[in-house]
Amino acid sequence: MPHPSDDRPDPRPVPPASGAPEPGGTHRANLPLPPPEPVDPDLGPGPAQGAPPESRLPVLLAISLGGGAGAAVRYGATVLWPTPTGAFPWTVLVVNAAGCAGMGVLMALLTEVWRGAPRLLRPFLGTGVLGGFTTFSTYALDVQTLLDGGRPGRALADLALTLLAALAAVTAASGLTRWAVRPRLGRTERSTV
């Protein structure tokens, strides 16, 4: 006859099944570390533990100044070419496509020609000026406003055209820039040999 205490669960801990993590994460020490995060070349590796945040101040200042300039130019474009209520937002579409084209040119030049460019050039022009100039938040708001205004055709056209124009602009601009600088790069490389 079995003893009544045999129906109780075993109080001893059961090891986890193969591959299952232990509760509390105590088993993590045996797992491989994840690959390191990529480092933004403008920022370099992160500051050492306890380092003052002032080391990032020049980059922050460059982005802020560039962003203010880019946003001011974009605002000027929307003042010069305003979009009437319910109309297709051509100005924002052109601004976003032009900003993406500018980014394509900038990145092609920085990777092909100006490899030794000053450290703050890319954050100032790329993240700052072109980031402040383009306005994908306004693009999303324009799509929502057109939908709310009962113009779903224009909203969908804006949604698709802006995305296609931005992708085409950055691709074409970077490709054309690389094509335009290749003959110059070839002459420079031959002259140094």
C-alpha positions in Angstrom: 0.0 0.0 0.0 1.5 3.4 -1.0 2.3 5.9 1.7 0.0 9.1 1.6 3.1 11.3 1.2 3.9 9.7 -2.2 1.2 11.9 -3.9 3.1 15.0 -3.0 5.3 16.7 -5.7 9.0 16.1 -5.4 10.5 19.2 -3.6 13.9 18.8 -5.3 14.5 21.2 -8.2 14.3 19.7 -11.7 17.1 20.8 -14.1 15.7 22.6 -17.2 15.4 20.7 -20.4 18.2 21.0 -22.9 18.2 24.5 -24.5 15.7 25.9 -22.1 17.0 28.8 -20.1 16.9 28.6 -16.3 14.6 30.9 -14.5 16.4 34.0 -13.2 19.0 33.9 -16.0 21.7 32.1 -14.1 22.5 29.9 -17.1 23.3 32.9 -19.4 27.0 32.8 -18.5 27.4 29.8 -20.8 25.7 31.4 -23.8 27.7 33.1 -26.5 27.8 36.9 -26.4 25.8 38.8 -29.1 27.9 40.5 -31.8 29.0 44.0 -31.0 26.7 46.8 -32.1 27.9 48.8 -35.1 29.6 52.1 -34.2 28.5 55.3 -35.9 31.7 56.7 -37.6 30.8 60.2 -36.6 30.6 59.4 -33.0 33.4 56.8 -32.7 33.2 54.3 -29.9 31.1 55.2 -26.9 32.7 57.3 -24.1 34.5 55.3 -21.4 32.5 54.6 -18.3 32.4 57.7 -16.2 33.6 60.0 -19.1 31.9 63.4 -19.3 29.2 63.8 -21.9 30.9 66.9 -23.2 32.8 64.6 -25.6 29.6 64.4 -27.7 28.9 68.1 -27.6 30.6 69.0 -30.9 28.5 66.4 -32.8 25.3 67.5 -31.1 26.1 71.1 -31.9 26.9 70.3 -35.6 23.6 68.3 -35.9 21.6 71.1 -34.2 23.0 73.9 -36.3 22.6 71.9 -39.5 19.1 70.8 -38.6 18.0 74.4 -37.9 19.3 75.5 -41.3 17.7 72.6 -43.1 14.3 73.1 -41.4 14.5 76.9 -42.2 15.0 76.1 -45.9 12.1 73.6 -45.9 9.8 76.1 -44.1 10.8 78.7 -46.7 9.8 76.3 -49.5 6.4 75.6 -47.9 5.8 79.4 -47.5 6.8 80.1 -51.1 4.7 77.1 -52.5 1.9 76.5 -50.0 -0.4 73.6 -50.5 -4.1 74.6 -50.5 -6.4 72.5 -48.2 -7.3 69.2 -49.9 -4.8 69.7 -52.7 -1.9 67.2 -53.5 1.1 68.2 -51.3 3.6 68.6 -54.1 5.9 70.9 -52.1 6.5 68.3 -49.4 7.0 65.6 -52.0 9.6 67.6 -53.9 11.3 68.6 -50.6 11.6 65.0 -49.5 12.8 63.8 -52.9 15.4 66.6 -53.1 16.6 65.9 -49.6 17.0 62.2 -50.4 18.9 63.1 -53.6 21.1 65.4 -51.6 21.8 62.5 -49.2 22.7 60.2 -52.1 25.2 62.8 -53.4 26.6 63.5 -50.0 27.2 59.8 -49.1 28.6 59.0 -52.5 31.1 61.9 -52.2 32.0 61.0 -48.6 32.7 57.3 -49.5 34.3 57.9 -52.9 36.0 61.3 -52.8 36.2 62.9 -49.4 37.2 59.9 -47.3 39.3 62.1 -45.0 36.5 64.7 -44.6 36.3 66.4 -41.3 34.5 64.3 -38.6 31.7 66.8 -38.2 30.8 67.2 -41.9 28.5 64.2 -42.2 26.6 64.9 -39.0 26.2 68.6 -40.0 25.2 68.0 -43.6 23.6 64.6 -43.4 21.8 64.3 -40.1 21.5 68.0 -39.6 20.9 70.0 -42.8 19.3 67.2 -44.9 17.6 65.6 -41.9 16.1 69.0 -41.0 15.2 69.7 -44.6 13.3 66.5 -45.3 10.0 66.0 -43.4 8.6 62.5 -43.4 6.4 63.4 -40.4 4.7 66.1 -42.5 4.4 63.6 -45.3 2.5 61.2 -42.9 0.4 64.0 -41.6 -0.5 65.0 -45.2 -1.6 61.5 -46.0 -3.7 61.4 -42.8 -5.2 64.8 -43.6 -6.2 63.8 -47.1 -7.8 60.6 -45.8 -9.7 62.5 -43.1 -10.8 65.0 -45.7 -12.4 62.3 -47.9 -9.7 62.2 -50.5 -8.4 58.6 -50.3 -7.1 58.6 -53.9 -4.9 61.6 -53.3 -3.8 60.1 -49.9 -2.7 56.8 -51.5 -1.0 58.6 -54.4 0.9 60.8 -51.9 1.8 57.7 -49.9 3.2 55.8 -52.9 4.7 58.7 -54.9 6.7 60.2 -52.0 8.1 56.8 -51.1 9.0 56.0 -54.7 10.4 59.5 -55.4 12.5 59.4 -52.3 14.0 55.9 -53.1 14.5 56.8 -56.7 16.1 60.1 -55.8 18.7 58.6 -53.4 19.5 55.7 -55.7 19.9 57.8 -58.8 21.8 60.6 -57.1 24.3 58.3 -55.5 24.7 56.3 -58.7 25.2 59.4 -60.9 27.6 60.9 -58.4 29.7 57.7 -58.3 29.7 57.6 -62.1 30.7 61.2 -62.3 33.6 60.9 -59.9 35.0 57.6 -61.3 37.0 59.2 -64.1 38.5 61.7 -61.7 39.3 58.9 -59.2 40.9 56.8 -62.0 43.2 59.8 -63.0 44.1 60.4 -59.4 45.0 56.7 -58.8 47.1 56.5 -62.0 49.0 59.7 -61.1 50.0 58.3 -57.7 51.4 55.1 -59.2 
